Amino acid sequence: MQEHKKTFETLEQELLERLKERGCSSVTITGYRYLCNSIISWLQDNGYDYYTEEGGIAFLQDYLKTHGNNQYYKNLRTAIYRLNDLTIGSWKNVHSDKGKKFFLSAEFKDIVDKYCFHEENKGLTAGTIKYKRYAISWFLHELEKRKCCSLLQITPEAVIMSCTRITYHSLWGEIKLFLRYLVAEGKIDIDYSTLVPHYSRPYVIPSIYSINEIKRIENSIDTDTVLGKRDYAIVLLASRMGLRSGDIVRLKIDDVKGKDEIKIIQQKTGNKLHLPLIKDVSDAINNYLMVRPQSTAEEIFINVYAPYNPITTSTIRNALRKYILLANIDTGNRRKGPHALRSSLASSMVNDNASYEIVRKVLGHSSNNAIKHYARIDIEKLRVYSLEPPAVSGGFKAFLNGEVL
């Protein structure tokens, strides 16, 4: 797309207005203002009359050379991405490594499109398709580096070397499925999927907070303020009902006002969630709505300060970290985000002998495989099935006693 020439002041103001429309907090907007000032000052000092994508890259390269890859550099890079969006008239909601572009041959582009269309017809979500496209595009990009510019030129060595260059090992599973697809569709004769390394994602035990710790977190919130009333209702939705932060920020006034149940479509899965609205949670929401600033937003939870736009999931994460700190809880290696409250609720339910199926439905999972996840945190029930280790004997006993064999 063609760049639009705009004065520095116009471009900066347009960026800040766009951020306000997206519901960013005043702190975030102020941070972007400082970032823009740093970028614009450098460009002016280096002879730029207006912002260009080329100028933004030159600024980043100079900063990286002088100061190294620190957190401020990453913030500046994000600001550059946003300014680039505005200059070409194409705003992206997310900038990440997964948006990396791979310049593929026409043949490989066509293969990617056909494969993704094939997967879409299975009913997979847009996010899953995007993930698959990213994986196979990276793989084909690495093949092209090894002079494999068509399917007929693929060799076992090229497949192996291309996989080793893909540092995001979780993508290997997607590459296996793609190679099997090529065989099934008759596009290649040899199944190279067996050459792709196997990767098992390490399982992390969910972060669990005890009932006492959850109460301390809830009690640390000052419910005499508008901010406290809002955050208290948010925390209860996560801790008492297990709602994801994405569903909390999207929750609308009409979803709860005058109702004793919640019926929503979950943001992550697209599945329906139907739960009774617990009285404590309902009271907390109503207490907040009584002091909620006037806003045209349909969502329940909005910023405390103008503009009164809906909050984001980062607002919930930051708030929970603050209250965990105020509650003086030693978190150790446990996570401090709202998902830990979901895990804690699941742990509490299974410890109270709720069936895994009930836990699955309460937390809104559609797959029965999710039950296995909860079984891992049901330590007390697992303990019943533990086996006594046999008494040591023979050579191993001698080894433990320090004898030289």
C-alpha positions as CSV (number, residue, x, y, z in Angstrom):
1,M,0.0,0.0,0.0
2,Q,1.1,3.6,-0.6
3,E,2.3,5.6,2.3
4,H,0.4,8.8,3.2
5,K,2.5,11.8,4.0
6,K,1.4,13.4,7.2
7,T,3.0,15.9,9.6
8,F,4.5,14.5,12.7
9,E,1.9,16.2,14.9
10,T,-1.0,15.0,12.8
11,L,0.3,11.4,12.8
12,E,0.9,11.4,16.5
13,Q,-2.5,12.8,17.3
14,E,-4.1,10.3,15.0
15,L,-2.3,7.4,16.8
16,L,-3.4,8.7,20.2
17,E,-7.0,9.1,19.1
18,R,-7.0,5.6,17.7
19,L,-5.7,4.2,21.0
20,K,-8.4,6.1,22.9
21,E,-11.1,4.6,20.6
22,R,-9.7,1.1,21.5
23,G,-10.2,1.8,25.2
24,C,-6.5,2.1,26.2
25,S,-6.0,3.7,29.6
26,S,-4.6,7.2,30.1
27,V,-1.3,5.7,31.3
28,T,-0.9,3.7,28.1
29,I,-1.7,6.7,26.0
30,T,0.8,8.8,27.9
31,G,3.4,6.1,27.3
32,Y,2.8,6.2,23.6
33,R,3.1,10.0,23.6
34,Y,6.6,9.7,25.1
35,L,7.5,7.0,22.6
36,C,6.3,9.1,19.7
37,N,8.2,12.1,21.0
38,S,11.5,10.1,21.0
39,I,10.9,8.8,17.5
40,I,9.9,12.2,16.0
41,S,12.8,14.0,17.7
42,W,15.3,11.6,16.1
43,L,13.7,11.8,12.7
44,Q,13.7,15.6,12.8
45,D,17.4,15.6,13.9
46,N,18.2,13.3,11.0
47,G,16.6,15.3,8.2
48,Y,13.1,13.7,7.9
49,D,10.3,16.1,7.1
50,Y,7.6,13.6,7.8
51,Y,7.3,10.0,9.0
52,T,8.0,7.1,6.7
53,E,8.3,3.4,7.3
54,E,11.9,3.6,6.1
55,G,12.6,6.4,8.7
56,G,11.0,4.3,11.5
57,I,13.3,1.3,10.6
58,A,16.4,3.6,10.5
59,F,15.4,4.9,14.0
60,L,15.1,1.4,15.4
61,Q,18.4,0.3,14.0
62,D,20.2,3.4,15.4
63,Y,18.5,2.8,18.9
64,L,19.4,-0.9,18.9
65,K,23.0,-0.1,18.0
66,T,23.3,2.5,20.7
67,H,21.3,1.0,23.6
68,G,20.8,-2.7,22.8
69,N,17.7,-4.8,22.8
70,N,16.0,-3.6,26.1
71,Q,12.3,-3.3,27.1
72,Y,12.2,0.3,25.9
73,Y,13.4,-0.8,22.5
74,K,10.5,-3.3,22.3
75,N,8.0,-0.5,23.2
76,L,9.5,1.7,20.5
77,R,9.2,-1.1,18.0
78,T,5.5,-1.5,18.8
79,A,5.0,2.2,18.4
80,I,6.7,2.0,15.0
81,Y,4.4,-0.8,14.0
82,R,1.4,1.4,14.9
83,L,2.8,4.4,13.0
84,N,3.4,2.2,10.0
85,D,-0.2,1.0,10.2
86,L,-1.5,4.6,10.0
87,T,0.8,5.6,7.1
88,I,-0.4,2.8,4.9
89,G,-4.0,3.0,6.1
90,S,-4.1,-0.6,7.5
91,W,-4.5,-1.0,11.2
92,K,-3.6,-4.4,12.7
93,N,-5.1,-5.3,16.1
94,V,-2.1,-7.4,17.1
95,H,1.6,-7.2,16.2
96,S,3.6,-10.3,17.0
97,D,6.2,-12.7,15.6
98,K,3.2,-14.9,14.4
99,G,2.5,-12.1,12.0
100,K,5.9,-12.6,10.4
101,K,5.6,-12.6,6.6
102,F,7.1,-15.3,4.5
103,F,7.7,-14.6,0.8
104,L,6.9,-17.8,-0.9
105,S,6.8,-18.9,-4.5
106,A,3.5,-18.9,-6.4
107,E,3.3,-22.7,-6.1
108,F,3.9,-22.7,-2.4
109,K,1.4,-19.9,-1.8
110,D,-1.2,-21.8,-3.7
111,I,-0.5,-24.9,-1.6
112,V,-0.8,-23.0,1.7
113,D,-4.1,-21.5,0.6
114,K,-5.5,-24.9,-0.5
115,Y,-4.4,-26.6,2.8
116,C,-5.9,-23.8,4.9
117,F,-9.2,-24.0,2.9
118,H,-9.2,-27.8,3.4
119,E,-8.8,-27.3,7.2
120,E,-11.4,-24.6,7.3
121,N,-13.9,-27.1,5.9
122,K,-13.4,-29.2,9.0
123,G,-14.9,-26.4,11.1
124,L,-11.6,-25.2,12.7
125,T,-11.6,-21.7,14.1
126,A,-9.9,-18.7,12.5
127,G,-7.3,-18.7,15.2
128,T,-6.4,-22.3,14.5
129,I,-6.2,-21.7,10.8
130,K,-3.9,-18.7,11.3
131,Y,-1.6,-20.9,13.5
132,K,-1.5,-23.6,10.8
133,R,-0.8,-21.1,8.1
134,Y,2.1,-19.7,10.1
135,A,3.6,-23.1,10.7
136,I,3.5,-24.4,7.2
137,S,4.5,-21.0,5.7
138,W,7.6,-21.0,7.9
139,F,8.4,-24.6,6.9
140,L,8.0,-23.9,3.2
141,H,10.1,-20.8,3.6
142,E,12.9,-22.9,5.0
143,L,12.6,-25.4,2.2
144,E,13.0,-22.6,-0.4
145,K,16.2,-21.6,1.3
146,R,17.5,-25.1,0.5
147,K,16.6,-24.8,-3.1
148,C,13.4,-26.8,-2.8
149,C,11.1,-24.4,-4.7
150,S,8.5,-27.0,-5.6
151,L,7.1,-30.2,-4.1
152,L,9.0,-32.4,-6.5
153,Q,12.3,-31.0,-5.2
154,I,11.7,-31.9,-1.6
155,T,14.3,-34.2,-0.1
156,P,14.6,-36.0,3.3
157,E,17.6,-33.8,4.1
158,A,15.8,-30.6,3.3
159,V,12.8,-31.6,5.5
160,I,15.1,-32.4,8.5
161,M,17.2,-29.3,8.1
162,S,14.1,-27.1,7.7
163,C,12.6,-28.4,10.9
164,T,15.7,-27.8,12.9
165,R,15.6,-24.1,11.8
166,I,12.1,-23.7,13.2
167,T,12.8,-22.8,16.8
168,Y,9.2,-22.8,17.8
169,H,9.0,-26.5,18.3
170,S,5.3,-26.6,18.9
171,L,4.9,-26.0,15.2
172,W,6.5,-29.4,14.3
173,G,3.2,-31.2,14.9
174,E,1.4,-28.9,12.4
175,I,4.2,-29.7,9.9
176,K,3.6,-33.4,10.3
177,L,-0.1,-33.0,9.6
178,F,0.7,-30.9,6.5
179,L,3.1,-33.5,5.1
180,R,0.5,-36.2,5.6
181,Y,-2.1,-34.1,3.8
182,L,0.2,-33.8,0.8
183,V,0.5,-37.6,0.6
184,A,-3.2,-38.1,1.0
185,E,-4.0,-35.6,-1.7
186,G,-1.5,-37.2,-4.1
187,K,0.7,-34.1,-4.3
188,I,3.8,-36.1,-3.2
189,D,4.5,-39.8,-3.2
190,I,6.7,-40.1,-0.1
191,D,5.5,-39.5,3.5
192,Y,8.1,-37.2,5.0
193,S,6.1,-36.7,8.2
194,T,8.1,-39.5,9.9
195,L,11.2,-37.3,9.6
196,V,9.8,-34.4,11.5
197,P,11.1,-34.4,15.1
198,H,8.7,-35.3,17.9
199,Y,8.0,-32.6,20.4
200,S,6.0,-33.0,23.6
201,R,5.0,-29.7,25.2
202,P,6.1,-29.8,28.8
203,Y,3.1,-29.9,31.2
204,V,3.0,-27.2,33.7
205,I,1.0,-27.8,36.9
206,P,-1.7,-25.2,37.1
207,S,-1.2,-22.3,39.6
208,I,-3.5,-22.9,42.5
209,Y,-4.5,-20.5,45.3
210,S,-6.1,-21.9,48.4
211,I,-9.6,-20.8,49.5
212,N,-8.0,-18.7,52.3
213,E,-5.7,-17.0,49.8
214,I,-8.6,-16.2,47.5
215,K,-10.5,-14.6,50.4
216,R,-7.4,-12.6,51.3
217,I,-7.2,-11.3,47.7
218,E,-10.9,-10.4,47.7
219,N,-10.6,-8.7,51.1
220,S,-7.6,-6.6,49.9
221,I,-9.9,-4.7,47.5
222,D,-11.2,-1.3,48.8
223,T,-14.8,-1.5,47.8
224,D,-15.5,2.0,49.0
225,T,-14.2,3.4,45.7
226,V,-15.5,3.1,42.2
227,L,-12.3,1.4,41.1
228,G,-12.6,-1.1,44.0
229,K,-16.3,-1.9,43.3
230,R,-15.4,-2.6,39.7
231,D,-12.4,-4.7,40.5
232,Y,-14.2,-6.6,43.2
233,A,-16.9,-7.7,40.8
234,I,-14.3,-8.7,38.2
235,V,-12.3,-10.8,40.7
236,L,-15.5,-12.5,41.9
237,L,-16.5,-13.4,38.3
238,A,-13.1,-15.1,37.9
239,S,-12.8,-16.7,41.4
240,R,-16.4,-17.7,42.1
241,M,-17.6,-18.5,38.5
242,G,-14.4,-19.2,36.7
243,L,-15.0,-16.8,33.8
244,R,-12.0,-16.1,31.5
245,S,-10.8,-12.5,31.4
246,G,-11.8,-12.3,27.7
247,D,-15.4,-13.1,28.6
248,I,-15.4,-10.7,31.6
249,V,-14.3,-7.7,29.5
250,R,-17.0,-8.5,26.9
251,L,-19.8,-9.1,29.5
252,K,-22.6,-6.6,28.8
253,I,-25.1,-5.0,31.2
254,D,-28.0,-6.8,29.5
255,D,-26.3,-10.1,30.2
256,V,-26.8,-9.7,33.9
257,K,-29.2,-6.9,34.7
258,G,-32.3,-8.3,36.4
259,K,-31.2,-11.9,35.7
260,D,-30.3,-14.8,37.9
261,E,-28.2,-16.6,35.3
262,I,-25.5,-15.8,32.7
263,K,-25.9,-16.9,29.0
264,I,-22.9,-15.9,26.8
265,I,-20.9,-17.1,23.9
266,Q,-17.4,-17.7,25.0
267,Q,-14.8,-15.6,23.2
268,K,-12.1,-18.3,23.1
269,T,-14.1,-21.3,22.0
270,G,-17.3,-19.8,20.5
271,N,-19.3,-22.2,22.6
272,K,-22.3,-21.3,24.7
273,L,-21.9,-20.9,28.5
274,H,-24.9,-21.1,30.7
275,L,-24.4,-20.6,34.5
276,P,-26.5,-19.5,37.4
277,L,-25.5,-16.0,38.6
278,I,-24.2,-16.5,42.2
279,K,-25.7,-14.0,44.6
280,D,-22.4,-12.6,45.9
281,V,-21.3,-12.0,42.3
282,S,-24.7,-10.5,41.3
283,D,-24.5,-8.1,44.4
284,A,-21.0,-7.0,43.5
285,I,-22.0,-6.2,39.9
286,N,-25.0,-4.3,41.0
287,N,-23.0,-2.3,43.5
288,Y,-20.6,-1.3,40.8
289,L,-23.4,-0.5,38.3
290,M,-24.8,2.0,40.9
291,V,-21.6,4.1,40.7
292,R,-20.4,3.2,37.2
293,P,-19.6,6.4,35.2
294,Q,-22.0,7.4,32.5
295,S,-20.9,5.8,29.2
296,T,-22.4,4.7,25.9
297,A,-20.5,1.4,26.2
298,E,-22.7,-1.6,26.5
299,E,-20.0,-3.6,28.4
300,I,-20.3,-3.6,32.2
301,F,-16.7,-2.8,33.0
302,I,-15.2,0.4,31.7
303,N,-12.3,2.6,32.6
304,V,-12.5,4.6,35.8
305,Y,-11.3,7.8,34.0
306,A,-12.5,9.4,30.8
307,P,-12.8,8.3,28.1
308,Y,-15.1,5.7,29.6
309,N,-14.3,2.9,27.2
310,P,-14.5,-0.9,27.9
311,I,-11.5,-2.2,29.8
312,T,-9.1,-4.7,28.3
313,T,-7.8,-8.1,29.6
314,S,-4.5,-6.4,30.6
315,T,-6.5,-4.2,33.0
316,I,-7.7,-7.4,34.8
317,R,-4.2,-8.9,34.9
318,N,-2.6,-5.7,36.3
319,A,-5.4,-5.4,38.9
320,L,-5.1,-8.9,40.1
321,R,-1.3,-8.6,40.5
322,K,-1.9,-5.5,42.6
323,Y,-4.4,-7.2,44.9
324,I,-2.2,-10.3,45.3
325,L,0.6,-8.0,46.4
326,L,-1.7,-6.1,48.8
327,A,-2.9,-9.4,50.3
328,N,0.8,-10.1,51.1
329,I,0.6,-13.6,49.5
330,D,3.8,-15.5,48.8
331,T,3.2,-16.6,45.3
332,G,6.5,-18.4,44.8
333,N,6.5,-19.7,41.2
334,R,2.7,-19.5,40.8
335,R,1.2,-17.3,38.1
336,K,-0.6,-14.2,39.2
337,G,-3.1,-13.8,36.3
338,P,-6.8,-14.4,36.3
339,H,-6.4,-17.8,34.8
340,A,-5.0,-18.9,38.1
341,L,-8.4,-18.1,39.7
342,R,-10.0,-20.5,37.2
343,S,-7.6,-23.3,38.1
344,S,-8.2,-22.6,41.8
345,L,-11.9,-22.9,41.3
346,A,-11.5,-26.2,39.5
347,S,-9.2,-27.4,42.3
348,S,-11.7,-26.4,45.0
349,M,-14.6,-28.1,43.2
350,V,-12.8,-31.5,42.7
351,N,-11.6,-31.4,46.3
352,D,-15.3,-31.0,47.3
353,N,-16.0,-34.2,45.3
354,A,-17.6,-32.4,42.3
355,S,-17.4,-34.7,39.3
356,Y,-14.9,-33.8,36.5
357,E,-17.9,-33.5,34.1
358,I,-19.4,-30.8,36.3
359,V,-16.1,-28.9,36.5
360,R,-15.8,-29.1,32.7
361,K,-19.3,-27.6,32.2
362,V,-18.8,-24.9,34.8
363,L,-15.6,-23.7,33.2
364,G,-17.1,-23.9,29.7
365,H,-14.9,-26.6,28.1
366,S,-16.4,-28.4,25.2
367,S,-13.9,-31.3,25.0
368,N,-14.0,-34.2,27.4
369,N,-10.2,-34.3,27.2
370,A,-10.2,-31.2,29.5
371,I,-11.2,-33.5,32.3
372,K,-7.6,-35.0,32.2
373,H,-6.3,-31.5,33.0
374,Y,-8.4,-31.3,36.2
375,A,-7.3,-34.8,37.2
376,R,-3.7,-33.6,37.5
377,I,-4.6,-31.1,40.2
378,D,-6.8,-33.5,42.2
379,I,-3.8,-34.6,44.3
380,E,-5.8,-36.1,47.2
381,K,-7.8,-38.4,44.9
382,L,-4.6,-39.4,43.1
383,R,-3.0,-40.2,46.4
384,V,-5.5,-43.0,47.0
385,Y,-4.1,-44.9,44.1
386,S,-0.4,-44.4,44.9
387,L,1.6,-47.6,45.4
388,E,4.0,-48.4,48.2
389,P,7.5,-48.7,46.7
390,P,9.0,-52.2,47.2
391,A,11.8,-52.7,49.7
392,V,15.2,-52.2,48.1
393,S,17.3,-55.3,47.6
394,G,20.2,-56.8,45.7
395,G,22.7,-54.6,43.9
396,F,20.6,-51.4,44.3
397,K,20.5,-51.9,48.1
398,A,24.3,-52.4,48.1
399,F,24.7,-49.2,46.0
400,L,22.5,-47.2,48.5
401,N,24.7,-48.5,51.4
402,G,27.8,-47.2,49.7
403,E,29.2,-50.6,48.8
404,V,31.4,-50.8,45.7
405,L,30.0,-53.2,43.2
